[in-house]
């Protein structure tokens, strides 16, 4: 009994003595293990490098071409529709260079390029969505606050990369022209309807004036009274036309559009000017001094004023309508190319040197990891307690097989 107890105590003491040694971090042992397997580690790095070199040789390189355009700077103080269109057609849409960038990266432009260049066959895909995703990944659009936009396209064919970059700007021009024409068409339709209404109002005013002349037997009021409302009529006519133009622009534009903001400010100024004219003349509601005028003369003046008022409105609307129709018949171009894309001579992808160095480093680190992992497993398996467990696992496995 005593002998058995002593032997069990000796075995437990030996196990306790060996346990801390397994948990110690032996840097010298690690270094020695790595040095013993240095050839294996070098082989891992070399194999990974050779695999990467083979990948580079079988992968088609990409070439990058860049097209640069300048966003035209419109003149927001111009009140002419024709001037707005000639300076910056996109101002009518209430956008800026951010809108240009959005149009370039739109699905409409991508689908047109995919169809024109048969990119589904080039990329080896069958769905439009996949081709759009690949083209989007190979396209980079950069915008700068100075109004410069850069479109860079990568492709395995340097000529196709340059053509795609240039065609992006062409498609931008096409889409922008279509949007602007739609906006102008909506405005011209609105102006046309207003001209019809104003022509009817002018006819009614002329008829009323004729009736007034007949009732007074051709009597006309004094020239002093007649001249008192000329400025007021012009101001009211311009105010009314600006209000019509603002309503026409709002059919297709937002309140952030520079021209809409300018028209609002101009309308506010005309309202103040009209109030000042009415107060300064000590006029009636219609803006005409009538203290010394007979009633029939006052009626005549009012109807004469209405005729002049509707004449001026109709003339201004007609000019705006003709300008809109002329611009609708044109094809406004806004793309100002600074640097067209040209075929590249140097590859942009893949970076061979960088990838080869990275492959060699990763292979070497992988080899070191495998060596240390194998050493750890072997040390773990050599421990008496773990060796017994491994024998039991092998026995269970053999029984199952």
C-alpha positions as CSV (number, residue, x, y, z in Angstrom):
1,X,0.0,0.0,0.0
2,X,2.7,2.4,0.9
3,X,4.7,1.7,-2.3
4,X,1.7,2.2,-4.5
5,X,1.0,5.6,-2.8
6,X,4.6,6.7,-3.3
7,X,4.5,5.9,-7.0
8,X,1.3,7.7,-7.6
9,X,2.6,10.7,-5.8
10,X,5.8,10.7,-7.9
11,X,3.7,10.6,-11.1
12,X,1.6,13.5,-10.0
13,X,4.6,15.5,-9.1
14,X,6.2,14.8,-12.5
15,X,3.0,15.9,-14.2
16,X,2.8,19.2,-12.3
17,X,6.5,19.8,-13.0
18,X,6.1,19.3,-16.7
19,X,2.8,21.4,-17.0
20,X,4.3,24.9,-16.6
21,X,7.0,24.1,-19.1
22,X,4.4,23.6,-21.8
23,X,2.9,27.0,-21.2
24,X,6.1,28.9,-21.3
25,X,6.9,31.1,-24.4
26,X,10.3,30.0,-25.6
27,X,11.4,32.6,-28.2
28,X,14.7,30.8,-28.7
29,X,12.7,27.6,-29.5
30,X,10.6,29.5,-32.0
31,X,13.7,30.9,-33.7
32,X,15.3,27.5,-33.7
33,X,12.2,25.9,-35.2
34,X,12.1,28.6,-38.0
35,X,15.8,28.2,-38.8
36,X,15.4,24.4,-39.0
37,X,12.6,24.8,-41.5
38,X,14.0,27.8,-43.4
39,X,14.0,25.9,-46.7
40,X,10.4,25.0,-46.4
41,X,9.5,28.6,-45.6
42,X,11.5,29.9,-48.5
43,X,9.8,27.3,-50.7
44,X,6.4,28.6,-49.6
45,X,7.4,32.2,-50.5
46,X,8.8,31.1,-53.9
47,X,5.7,29.0,-54.8
48,X,3.4,31.9,-53.9
49,X,5.5,34.3,-56.0
50,X,5.4,31.9,-59.0
51,X,1.7,31.6,-58.7
52,X,1.3,35.3,-58.7
53,X,3.7,35.6,-61.7
54,X,1.6,33.1,-63.6
55,X,-1.6,35.0,-62.7
56,X,0.0,38.2,-64.0
57,X,1.0,36.6,-67.3
58,X,-2.5,35.2,-67.9
59,X,-4.4,38.3,-66.8
60,X,-5.1,40.9,-69.4
61,X,-3.8,44.3,-68.3
62,X,-6.0,47.4,-68.2
63,X,-5.4,50.8,-69.6
64,X,-6.8,54.0,-68.2
65,X,-7.8,57.0,-70.3
66,X,-9.1,60.3,-68.9
67,X,-11.3,62.9,-70.5
68,X,-11.5,66.4,-68.9
69,X,-14.4,68.9,-69.4
70,X,-15.1,72.3,-68.0
71,X,-18.6,73.1,-66.6
72,X,-19.8,76.3,-68.4
73,X,-20.5,79.2,-66.1
74,X,-23.9,80.7,-66.8
75,X,-24.8,84.4,-66.2
76,X,-27.7,84.3,-63.7
77,X,-28.4,88.0,-64.1
78,X,-29.6,87.6,-67.7
79,X,-33.3,88.0,-68.1
80,X,-33.4,86.6,-71.6
81,X,-34.4,83.0,-72.1
82,X,-32.2,82.9,-75.2
83,X,-29.2,84.3,-73.2
84,X,-29.7,81.7,-70.5
85,X,-29.7,78.9,-73.0
86,X,-26.6,80.1,-74.9
87,X,-24.6,80.5,-71.7
88,X,-25.5,77.5,-69.6
89,X,-28.4,75.2,-70.6
90,X,-28.2,73.2,-67.5
91,X,-29.0,76.3,-65.4
92,X,-32.6,75.8,-66.6
93,X,-32.7,72.6,-64.8
94,X,-31.5,74.2,-61.5
95,X,-28.3,72.1,-61.3
96,X,-24.6,72.5,-61.4
97,X,-21.5,70.4,-61.8
98,X,-22.9,67.8,-59.4
99,X,-25.8,67.3,-61.8
100,X,-23.4,66.8,-64.6
101,X,-21.7,64.1,-62.6
102,X,-25.0,62.4,-61.8
103,X,-25.9,62.3,-65.5
104,X,-22.6,60.8,-66.4
105,X,-23.0,58.0,-63.9
106,X,-26.7,57.4,-64.7
107,X,-28.1,54.1,-65.8
108,X,-29.3,55.8,-69.0
109,X,-25.8,56.7,-70.1
110,X,-24.4,53.3,-69.0
111,X,-27.0,51.4,-71.0
112,X,-26.3,53.4,-74.1
113,X,-22.6,52.8,-73.9
114,X,-23.1,49.0,-73.2
115,X,-25.2,48.8,-76.4
116,X,-22.9,50.9,-78.5
117,X,-19.7,49.1,-77.6
118,X,-21.3,45.6,-77.1
119,X,-19.8,45.5,-73.6
120,X,-21.8,42.5,-72.5
121,X,-19.8,40.4,-75.0
122,X,-16.6,42.1,-73.9
123,X,-17.2,41.4,-70.2
124,X,-18.5,37.9,-70.9
125,X,-21.9,38.5,-69.1
126,X,-25.5,38.1,-70.2
127,X,-27.4,40.6,-68.0
128,X,-27.5,44.3,-68.4
129,X,-27.3,44.8,-64.6
130,X,-24.0,42.9,-64.4
131,X,-22.5,44.8,-67.3
132,X,-23.6,48.1,-65.6
133,X,-21.9,47.1,-62.4
134,X,-18.7,46.2,-64.2
135,X,-18.6,49.4,-66.2
136,X,-19.4,51.4,-63.1
137,X,-16.5,49.7,-61.3
138,X,-14.1,50.6,-64.2
139,X,-15.3,54.2,-64.4
140,X,-14.3,57.0,-62.1
141,X,-15.8,60.5,-62.2
142,X,-14.1,63.3,-60.2
143,X,-15.6,66.8,-59.8
144,X,-13.8,69.9,-58.6
145,X,-15.3,73.1,-57.2
146,X,-13.5,75.0,-59.9
147,X,-16.0,73.4,-62.4
148,X,-13.7,70.7,-63.8
149,X,-14.9,67.2,-64.3
150,X,-12.6,64.2,-65.0
151,X,-13.9,61.0,-66.4
152,X,-11.5,58.0,-66.2
153,X,-12.3,54.6,-67.8
154,X,-10.2,51.4,-67.6
155,X,-10.4,48.7,-70.2
156,X,-8.2,45.9,-71.6
157,X,-8.2,47.7,-75.0
158,X,-6.5,51.2,-74.7
159,X,-8.4,52.5,-77.7
160,X,-11.8,51.4,-76.3
161,X,-10.9,53.0,-73.0
162,X,-10.3,56.3,-74.7
163,X,-13.4,56.0,-76.8
164,X,-15.6,55.2,-73.7
165,X,-14.2,58.2,-71.8
166,X,-14.9,60.6,-74.7
167,X,-18.3,59.0,-75.3
168,X,-19.3,59.7,-71.7
169,X,-19.1,63.4,-72.5
170,X,-21.0,62.9,-75.7
171,X,-23.8,61.1,-73.9
172,X,-23.8,63.9,-71.3
173,X,-24.4,66.3,-74.1
174,X,-27.2,64.2,-75.6
175,X,-29.1,63.7,-72.3
176,X,-28.7,67.3,-71.3
177,X,-30.1,68.5,-74.7
178,X,-33.1,66.2,-74.3
179,X,-33.8,67.4,-70.8
180,X,-33.4,71.1,-71.8
181,X,-35.6,70.7,-74.8
182,X,-38.3,69.1,-72.7
183,X,-38.1,72.0,-70.2
184,X,-38.2,74.6,-73.1
185,X,-41.2,72.8,-74.7
186,X,-43.1,72.9,-71.4
187,X,-42.4,76.6,-71.1
188,X,-43.4,77.4,-74.7
189,X,-46.6,75.5,-74.3
190,X,-47.4,77.5,-71.1
191,X,-46.5,80.8,-72.9
192,X,-48.7,79.8,-75.8
193,X,-51.7,79.3,-73.6
194,X,-51.1,82.6,-71.9
195,X,-50.8,84.3,-75.3
196,X,-54.2,83.0,-76.3
197,X,-55.8,84.2,-73.1
198,X,-54.1,87.6,-73.4
199,X,-55.2,88.0,-77.0
200,X,-58.8,87.4,-76.0
201,X,-58.4,90.0,-73.1
202,X,-56.9,92.5,-75.6
203,X,-59.8,92.0,-78.0
204,X,-62.3,92.6,-75.1
205,X,-60.4,95.7,-74.1
206,X,-60.4,97.1,-77.6
207,X,-64.1,96.5,-77.9
208,X,-64.7,98.3,-74.6
209,X,-62.6,101.2,-75.7
210,X,-64.5,101.5,-78.9
211,X,-67.8,101.6,-77.0
212,X,-66.4,104.3,-74.8
213,X,-65.3,106.4,-77.8
214,X,-68.8,106.1,-79.3
215,X,-70.5,107.1,-76.0
216,X,-68.4,110.3,-75.8
217,X,-68.8,111.2,-79.5
218,X,-65.0,111.0,-80.0
219,X,-64.1,113.1,-77.0
220,X,-60.6,112.3,-75.6
221,X,-59.3,113.4,-72.2
222,X,-56.6,115.9,-71.7
223,X,-53.0,114.9,-72.5
224,X,-51.9,115.6,-69.0
225,X,-54.2,112.9,-67.6
226,X,-53.3,110.6,-70.4
227,X,-49.5,110.8,-69.7
228,X,-50.0,110.2,-66.0
229,X,-50.4,106.5,-66.2
230,X,-47.9,105.5,-69.0
231,X,-45.2,104.6,-66.5
232,X,-47.6,102.7,-64.3
233,X,-49.0,100.7,-67.3
234,X,-45.5,99.7,-68.3
235,X,-44.6,98.6,-64.8
236,X,-47.8,96.6,-64.4
237,X,-47.3,95.0,-67.8
238,X,-43.7,94.0,-67.0
239,X,-44.8,92.7,-63.6
240,X,-47.5,90.6,-65.2
241,X,-45.2,89.1,-67.8
242,X,-42.6,88.2,-65.2
243,X,-45.2,86.5,-63.1
244,X,-46.2,84.4,-66.2
245,X,-42.6,83.6,-66.9
246,X,-42.1,82.5,-63.3
247,X,-45.2,80.3,-63.5
248,X,-43.9,78.8,-66.8
249,X,-40.5,78.0,-65.4
250,X,-42.1,76.3,-62.4
251,X,-43.7,73.8,-64.7
252,X,-40.3,72.0,-65.0
253,X,-37.9,73.7,-62.5
254,X,-37.4,73.9,-58.8
255,X,-37.3,77.0,-56.6
256,X,-33.5,76.6,-56.3
257,X,-33.1,77.4,-60.0
258,X,-31.0,80.6,-60.3
259,X,-33.4,82.0,-62.9
260,X,-36.4,81.4,-60.6
261,X,-34.7,83.1,-57.7
262,X,-33.8,86.1,-60.0
263,X,-37.4,86.4,-61.2
264,X,-38.7,86.3,-57.7
265,X,-36.4,89.2,-56.7
266,X,-37.4,91.2,-59.9
267,X,-41.1,90.7,-59.2
268,X,-40.7,91.9,-55.6
269,X,-38.9,95.0,-56.9
270,X,-41.6,95.7,-59.5
271,X,-44.3,95.4,-56.8
272,X,-42.5,98.1,-54.8
273,X,-42.1,100.3,-57.8
274,X,-45.8,100.0,-58.7
275,X,-46.8,100.9,-55.1
276,X,-44.5,103.9,-55.2
277,X,-46.0,105.1,-58.5
278,X,-49.5,104.8,-57.3
279,X,-48.8,106.7,-54.0
280,X,-46.8,109.4,-55.8
281,X,-49.6,110.2,-58.3
282,X,-52.2,110.3,-55.5
283,X,-54.1,108.0,-57.8
284,X,-57.2,105.9,-57.5
285,X,-57.1,102.2,-57.4
286,X,-56.2,102.2,-61.1
287,X,-53.3,104.7,-60.7
288,X,-54.9,107.6,-62.5
289,X,-55.4,111.1,-61.0
290,X,-59.2,111.7,-61.4
291,X,-60.0,114.8,-59.3
292,X,-60.7,117.1,-62.2
293,X,-61.8,114.5,-64.8
294,X,-65.4,114.0,-65.8
295,X,-66.8,110.5,-65.3
296,X,-66.9,109.6,-69.0
297,X,-63.3,110.8,-69.5
298,X,-62.3,108.6,-66.6
299,X,-64.0,105.6,-68.1
300,X,-62.2,106.3,-71.4
301,X,-58.8,106.6,-69.7
302,X,-59.3,103.3,-67.8
303,X,-60.3,101.5,-71.0
304,X,-57.5,103.1,-73.0
305,X,-55.1,102.0,-70.2
306,X,-56.4,98.4,-70.4
307,X,-55.8,98.3,-74.1
308,X,-52.2,99.5,-73.7
309,X,-51.7,97.1,-70.8
310,X,-52.8,94.1,-72.7
311,X,-50.9,95.2,-75.8
312,X,-47.6,95.4,-73.9
313,X,-48.2,92.0,-72.2
314,X,-49.1,90.4,-75.5
315,X,-45.9,91.8,-77.2
316,X,-43.7,90.7,-74.4
317,X,-45.2,87.2,-74.3
318,X,-44.9,86.9,-78.1
319,X,-41.2,87.7,-77.9
320,X,-40.6,85.2,-75.1
321,X,-42.6,82.6,-77.0
322,X,-40.7,83.1,-80.2
323,X,-37.4,82.9,-78.3
324,X,-38.5,79.6,-76.7
325,X,-39.5,78.1,-80.1
326,X,-36.2,79.1,-81.7
327,X,-34.2,77.5,-78.9
328,X,-36.4,74.4,-79.0
329,X,-35.5,74.0,-82.7
330,X,-31.8,74.2,-81.8
331,X,-29.6,71.6,-80.2
332,X,-27.9,73.3,-77.3
333,X,-24.4,72.0,-76.5
334,X,-22.9,72.5,-73.1
335,X,-19.9,70.2,-73.1
336,X,-16.6,72.1,-73.3
337,X,-13.8,69.5,-73.6
338,X,-10.5,70.6,-72.1
339,X,-8.6,67.4,-72.7
340,X,-10.0,64.6,-74.8
341,X,-9.1,61.1,-73.8
342,X,-6.3,59.4,-75.8
343,X,-5.2,55.8,-75.8
344,X,-2.8,55.0,-73.0
345,X,0.7,53.5,-73.5
346,X,1.3,52.3,-70.0
347,X,-0.8,49.8,-68.1
348,X,-2.8,51.0,-65.1
349,X,-3.7,47.6,-63.7
350,X,-2.4,45.3,-62.3
351,X,0.6,46.7,-60.5
352,X,2.9,43.8,-61.1
353,X,5.8,44.8,-58.8
354,X,3.6,45.5,-55.9
355,X,1.6,42.3,-56.3
356,X,4.7,40.1,-56.6
357,X,6.3,41.6,-53.5
358,X,3.0,41.2,-51.6
359,X,2.7,37.5,-52.8
360,X,6.3,36.7,-51.7
361,X,5.7,38.3,-48.3
362,X,2.4,36.5,-47.7
363,X,3.9,33.2,-48.8
364,X,6.8,33.6,-46.4
365,X,4.5,34.5,-43.5
366,X,2.2,31.6,-44.4
367,X,5.2,29.2,-44.3
368,X,6.3,30.5,-40.9
369,X,2.8,30.0,-39.6
370,X,2.6,26.4,-40.9
371,X,6.0,25.6,-39.3
372,X,5.0,27.0,-35.9
373,X,1.6,25.3,-36.1
374,X,3.2,22.0,-36.9
375,X,5.7,22.3,-34.1
376,X,2.9,23.2,-31.7
377,X,0.9,20.1,-32.7
378,X,3.8,17.8,-32.4
379,X,4.7,19.2,-29.0
380,X,1.1,18.8,-27.9
381,X,1.0,15.2,-29.2
382,X,4.2,14.2,-27.4
383,X,2.9,15.0,-24.0
384,X,2.1,11.7,-22.2
385,X,-1.4,12.7,-21.2
386,X,-2.2,14.0,-24.7
387,X,-0.6,10.9,-26.3
388,X,-3.0,8.7,-24.4
389,X,-5.9,10.7,-25.5
390,X,-4.8,10.5,-29.1
391,X,-4.4,6.7,-28.8
392,X,-8.0,6.5,-27.6
393,X,-9.2,8.7,-30.5
394,X,-7.4,6.4,-32.9
395,X,-9.0,3.3,-31.4
396,X,-12.4,4.8,-31.6
397,X,-11.8,5.8,-35.2
398,X,-10.7,2.3,-36.1
399,X,-13.8,0.8,-34.5
400,X,-16.0,3.1,-36.6
401,X,-14.2,2.3,-39.8
